[in-house]
Amino acid sequence: MVDGVVIFEEDTPLELINSIKPDVLVKGGDYTVEEIVGANEVKLNGGRVVINSLIDGYSTTGIIDKLKTLNKSDQ
């Protein structure tokens, strides 16, 4: 379950993470905990970092591309 999604303009979400102090920080399986911006801050606040396995054929970019295609067909 997701409580919210936030778009941020900065290069990294560190300021946002420090501000909202999430209980869980989730990243894709192409990252290690050491590479995840904000992982230390989340853990220091008692939260946890989850790395989801990648599944071939499924990606955020793929979903966005499909939505763009669907949107164009509606015009």
Secondary structure, 3 states (H helix, E strand, C coil): CCCCCCCCCCCCCHHHHHHHCCCEEEEECCCCHHHCCCHHHHHHCCCEEEEECCCCCCCHHHHHHHHHHHHHHCC
